[in-house]
Structures are given as structure tokens and as C-alpha cells.
């Protein structure tokens, strides 16, 4: 029997859950010291995430999508990118966005119902948060093609969840990237659940990474709780893209330790034992142990840094809370250059309800 083609999906892991290094450090991390500032970014992110959830619970923020458990994947993706690259997030990749210059107050404004949060001061070329599932993959694919046509050594990076990899938008994006050999990196954060739908009900594919094979893309599966593996995977994908070798699909294996959003109750569909097991493999345990073993970190330093993170996050929260609220007509005035007649009536009605007509 003749074989038309055969494929393998490489799996990357350098730090085991116990913090022990598997083999040598990869090219993305030549010195363990380079991990320290990234680890601190991860701690800042977890501090922010906890505070944001508390804001929502006290009625000072709208529905919020937590990123608890995703810190290594999200921060690693952002750190691996260059300022001139373009990032197309979904709606919880704050770690990548903070690494690229987005302010925490912008995140809070967005979830507080103020679209000005999407108007980042830095980085201006990145896309806004995208709640429709996987449509951002197509946006990034278009950006990547434009980079190729302009002969720019820039990369477009987009992120979706395991459920998002089942959307036609995802397949169209990877197919386009393969057809045009464009510099696109599609990151699939496989946290095991698409809200209440388990990974087992998503697809018959053995891995989500292999979906990129159909488009001729470079494919990897990565331990998404291992920061070193995340950085190495992104290094490979972005370097290939800048050399004109085409796009990639990277599947980051991680776990959502919080509810899907603050409007969700994951206890209705996830078992307690599953969550407890996931906590034993979360990103901080292994990296903290590794850094302490290398005498690069200590409990005393961590306590001091968390206190500093708390102060910084509180400053961002206060900036958000003290931002003047947009008037009700703003939702109409920034929607169209010339407001259609039916919306003019709605605008007038909104003002009348406030007694300002």
C-alpha cells in the first residue's frame, strides 16, 4: 500500500509540574535570569485578575472573563512578539496585551461598558477585544497577508480557545495563510472547556494543533503551563514567519481555573476532582520552584512584589473608577458618520428618557 503523506505533531515541555527542567534550556531562553521579569509579569496579571473579579462581584464592573490559569500562555505570547507585530485577541488575553503596552485601566473600562477601553494608547495597530468566536483569526490573516504584500518582516498573531478552533473562521484563516505563505501565528488555548462543552465533544481530531496540517502550516502542541515551552514555541513560529516560511498553528495545553466568565458557574458541568488536579499543574508552581532552585527568587521577594503589584493595580482601578462616564448618546454618535433615520429616533428617545430631549 502506498502512503500519500504522513504527519507528526511535536509536543514541547521543558518544565515539569514539579519544577524540574527536562533537558536543556531552548534557544528562546538562553539564561534562566531572563525568566524572572516574565514571572513577575505573570504575578502582576494574577493580582489584576483577582481584583477585577472582586470589582465585578461588588457591582463596579460588568461581566468579566477571568484568565486564571492561563498566565504562562498569555504573557509568553505577548513577550515573544515585537512592537511592530499585530495582535488579535479574543477577550481574556490580558497578559499578552499588558506585555504589549495596553493599560489595565483599558481592560476595566471595556468590561465596564465603555468602548474607549478598546482605543489603546499603545499598541495602536493591535485589534480590539473580539467576543464573536474566532472572527479575529480572519482579521489577523488579512493583516498577515498585507505584511507579505508590503514585504514587511512583521507577524500577525491571533488567539482563540479550543471551541474557537471548530469555527469556520479558524479554518478559513489557516487555509489562507497556507495558500499565501503569510506570516500568521494562530494560537489555540486549549483549556479543556468551551464554556460548558468539553474538549471531547469538540472534535474527533487527536490534537487541535493538527488542524493546521490541512492548510500546510507548521504545527506544534505545547504545555501551556510551562512558560519556557510557550516562549520556545512562539520563537519558532515567529522566526519562521519573518523568514517567509509561512504560518503556524500552536495548541497550548492549559486549564481554566475560574468560571468561563463571572456570568458562568462551572460547578454545574465540571467535577471538583478535575479542578483540584489542574491546580497541581498550574503555571506558577513549577516556575516558582525552578527560579527558587536557581536562587533567582524567594518567598520574601514574592511577598514584596505582590504588595507592589497590589498598589499598581489599585492605581489602575482608581483611574477606571474616576473616569467620567460617557453620556448615553455616545453609543449613537460614534456608531456612524451619518446616523440613519431609525437610529436618530432611538437617540432622541434615549435622551428623552433622561429628561434631556
C-alpha positions in Angstrom: 0.0 0.0 0.0 1.3 3.4 -1.0 1.3 6.3 1.5 0.4 9.7 0.2 1.6 11.6 3.2 2.3 11.1 6.9 2.5 13.6 9.8 3.6 14.0 13.4 2.8 16.7 16.0 5.7 17.6 18.2 4.9 18.3 21.9 7.0 20.8 23.8 7.7 20.7 27.5 10.7 21.9 29.4 9.5 22.4 32.9 7.6 19.6 34.5 4.9 20.3 37.1 7.5 19.7 39.9 9.7 22.5 38.5 12.4 20.2 37.2 13.9 21.0 33.9 13.5 18.5 31.1 16.8 18.5 29.1 18.5 21.9 28.4 17.0 25.4 28.1 15.9 26.0 24.4 17.1 28.9 22.2 14.3 31.1 23.4 15.7 31.1 26.9 19.4 31.2 26.9 19.7 32.3 30.5 17.3 31.4 33.4 17.6 35.0 34.6 15.6 36.1 31.6 12.5 34.3 33.0 12.4 36.4 36.1 10.8 39.6 34.7 8.3 37.5 32.8 7.4 35.6 36.0 6.8 39.0 37.7 4.5 40.0 34.9 2.6 36.8 35.5 2.2 37.6 39.2 1.0 41.1 38.3 -1.6 39.5 35.9 -2.9 37.2 38.6 -3.1 40.1 41.0 -5.1 42.2 38.5 -7.4 39.2 37.7 -8.3 38.7 41.3 -9.1 42.4 41.8 -11.1 42.6 38.6 -13.3 39.7 39.7 -13.8 41.4 43.1 -14.9 44.6 41.2 -17.5 42.6 39.3 -18.8 40.9 42.4 -19.3 44.3 44.1 -21.1 45.8 41.1 -18.4 48.1 39.9 -17.6 46.1 36.7 -19.7 44.3 34.1 -19.3 40.6 33.2 -15.6 39.8 33.3 -13.7 36.9 31.6 -11.0 35.7 34.0 -7.6 34.4 32.9 -6.7 32.4 36.0 -4.5 29.5 35.0 -3.6 31.0 31.6 -0.8 33.3 32.8 2.1 31.5 31.2 0.5 31.1 27.8 -0.9 34.7 27.6 2.2 36.5 28.9 4.5 34.3 26.9 2.7 35.1 23.7 2.9 38.8 24.3 6.6 38.8 25.4 7.6 36.8 22.3 6.1 39.5 19.9 7.8 42.6 18.6 6.2 46.1 18.9 5.6 46.3 15.1 3.7 43.0 15.1 -0.1 42.9 15.3 -2.1 41.1 17.9 -5.7 40.0 17.5 -7.1 38.8 20.9 -10.3 37.2 21.9 -11.5 38.5 25.2 -9.2 37.3 28.0 -5.6 37.6 26.8 -4.8 40.5 29.1 -1.3 39.1 29.9 -0.3 39.3 26.2 -1.8 42.8 26.0 -0.1 44.1 29.1 3.2 42.9 27.7 2.4 44.9 24.6 1.5 48.1 26.4 -2.2 48.0 27.0 -3.1 49.6 30.3 -5.1 47.6 32.9 -7.5 50.6 33.1 -8.3 49.9 29.5 -9.4 46.4 30.3 -11.5 47.6 33.1 -13.1 50.3 31.0 -14.1 47.8 28.3 -15.7 45.4 30.8 -17.3 48.3 32.5 -19.2 49.0 29.3 -17.0 51.9 28.0 -15.7 51.2 24.4 -13.0 53.8 24.9 -11.2 50.9 26.6 -10.6 49.5 23.1 -8.8 52.6 22.0 -5.4 51.6 23.4 -2.8 54.3 23.5 -0.2 51.5 22.9 -0.2 49.5 20.7 -2.3 51.3 18.1 -2.1 48.7 15.4 -3.5 45.8 17.6 -7.1 44.7 17.2 -9.7 45.3 19.9 -11.2 42.6 22.0 -13.3 40.2 20.0 -16.3 38.5 21.6 -17.7 36.8 18.5 -15.8 33.5 18.5 -12.8 33.2 16.2 -13.7 36.1 13.8 -10.4 37.7 15.0 -8.5 34.9 13.3 -9.7 36.2 9.9 -8.7 39.7 10.8 -5.2 38.5 11.7 -5.0 36.5 8.5 -5.8 39.6 6.5 -3.1 41.6 8.4 -0.5 38.9 7.7 -1.2 38.9 4.0 -0.8 42.7 3.9 2.6 42.3 5.6 3.7 39.9 2.9 2.4 42.0 0.1 4.3 45.0 1.5 7.4 42.9 2.2 7.4 43.8 5.9 9.0 41.5 8.4 6.0 41.7 10.7 3.9 38.9 12.1 0.2 38.7 12.9 -0.8 36.7 16.0 -4.3 35.7 16.9 -5.7 33.7 19.9 -8.8 31.6 20.2 -9.9 28.8 22.6 -10.4 25.1 21.9 -14.0 25.8 20.9 -12.9 28.6 18.6 -10.8 26.1 16.6 -14.0 24.4 15.5 -15.3 27.6 13.8 -15.2 28.0 10.0 -13.4 31.4 10.6 -10.5 29.5 12.1 -10.3 27.1 9.1 -10.6 29.9 6.6 -7.8 31.8 8.3 -5.3 28.9 8.3 -6.2 27.9 4.8 -5.5 31.4 3.6 -2.2 31.5 5.5 -1.2 28.3 3.9 -2.2 29.3 0.4 -0.3 32.6 0.5 2.5 31.5 2.9 1.7 34.5 5.0 3.3 35.4 8.4 0.4 34.3 10.6 0.5 32.6 14.0 -2.7 31.0 15.2 -2.7 30.3 18.9 -5.3 27.8 20.2 -5.5 28.0 24.0 -6.9 24.6 24.9 -8.2 24.9 28.4 -10.4 21.9 28.2 -13.8 23.6 28.0 -15.7 25.8 25.5 -17.9 27.3 28.3 -19.7 24.0 29.3 -18.7 21.9 26.2 -15.8 19.6 26.9 -12.9 19.1 24.5 -14.1 15.6 23.9 -17.3 16.9 22.3 -15.4 19.5 20.1 -13.8 17.4 17.5 -12.6 13.9 16.6 -9.0 15.2 16.0 -6.4 13.7 18.2 -4.9 17.1 18.7 -6.1 20.6 17.9 -2.7 21.5 16.5 -3.0 19.1 13.7 -5.9 21.1 12.2 -3.2 23.3 10.7 -1.8 20.4 8.7 -4.7 20.6 6.3 -3.6 24.2 5.4 0.1 23.3 5.1 1.0 25.2 8.3 3.7 24.4 10.9 2.0 22.8 13.9 3.0 22.3 17.5 1.4 21.2 20.7 2.8 22.9 23.8 2.5 22.6 27.6 0.8 25.9 28.1 1.5 25.9 31.8 5.3 25.9 31.0 6.5 29.4 30.3 9.7 28.1 28.7 7.8 25.9 26.3 5.5 28.8 25.4 8.4 31.1 24.6 10.2 28.5 22.5 7.1 27.7 20.5 6.5 31.3 19.8 10.1 31.8 18.9 9.9 29.0 16.3 6.7 30.3 14.8 7.6 34.0 14.6 11.1 33.3 13.2 9.6 31.1 10.5 7.1 33.8 9.7 9.7 36.6 9.4 11.8 34.4 7.1 8.9 34.0 4.7 8.4 30.3 5.6 4.7 30.7 6.4 2.2 30.4 9.2 1.8 28.2 12.2 -0.8 26.7 14.5 0.2 26.3 18.1 -2.0 24.4 20.6 -1.3 25.5 24.2 -2.5 22.9 26.7 -3.6 24.6 29.8 -6.7 24.8 32.1 -9.3 27.4 33.0 -9.2 27.5 36.8 -12.0 30.0 37.1 -15.5 30.1 35.6 -15.7 30.9 31.9 -16.8 34.4 32.9 -18.3 35.9 36.0 -21.7 35.1 34.5 -20.9 31.4 34.5 -21.0 28.7 37.2 -18.5 26.0 36.2 -19.6 23.7 39.1 -22.6 22.8 37.0 -20.5 21.0 34.4 -17.0 20.3 35.9 -16.1 17.9 38.6 -14.3 19.1 41.7 -11.6 16.5 41.4 -10.8 17.7 37.9 -10.3 21.3 39.1 -8.2 20.2 42.1 -5.9 18.1 39.7 -5.5 21.2 37.5 -4.4 23.3 40.4 -1.4 21.0 40.9 -0.2 21.7 37.4 -0.9 25.4 37.2 1.8 27.8 35.8 3.2 29.3 38.9 4.1 26.2 41.0 6.7 24.9 38.5 8.2 28.2 37.5 8.4 29.4 41.1 10.2 26.2 42.2 12.6 26.5 39.2 13.5 30.1 40.0 13.9 29.4 43.7 16.2 26.4 43.0 18.3 28.7 40.8 18.4 31.1 43.7 16.8 33.8 41.5 13.6 34.2 43.6 12.5 33.9 47.2 9.3 34.0 49.2 10.4 37.3 50.7 10.8 38.8 47.2 7.5 37.4 46.1 5.6 39.0 49.1 7.2 42.4 48.4 6.4 42.1 44.7 2.8 41.2 45.3 2.4 44.2 47.6 3.8 46.4 44.8 1.5 44.8 42.2 -1.5 45.4 44.5 -0.6 49.1 44.7 -0.2 49.4 40.9 -3.5 47.6 40.3 -5.2 49.8 42.8 -3.9 52.9 40.9 -5.4 51.5 37.7 -8.7 50.7 39.4 -8.9 54.2 40.7 -8.2 55.6 37.3 -11.0 53.5 35.9 -13.5 54.4 38.6 -12.7 58.1 38.3 -13.1 58.2 34.5 -16.2 60.3 33.6 -19.0 58.1 32.3 -19.9 58.6 28.7 -23.3 60.3 28.0 -26.0 57.9 26.7 -25.9 59.5 23.2 -22.3 58.4 22.8 -23.5 54.9 21.7 -25.1 56.6 18.7 -22.7 59.4 18.0 -19.7 57.1 17.4 -21.5 54.4 15.5 -21.9 56.0 12.1 -20.5 59.1 10.3 -24.1 59.9 9.4 -26.7 58.4 11.7 -29.5 56.5 9.9 -33.0 57.9 10.4 -34.2 55.0 12.6 -31.3 55.4 15.0 -31.9 59.1 15.1 -35.3 58.3 16.6 -33.7 55.9 19.1 -31.2 58.6 20.1 -33.9 61.1 20.7 -35.9 58.5 22.8 -32.8 57.8 24.9 -32.3 61.5 25.6 -36.0 61.9 26.4 -35.8 59.1 29.0 -33.0 61.0 30.7 -35.0 64.3 30.5 -32.5 65.9 28.2 -34.5 65.9 25.0 
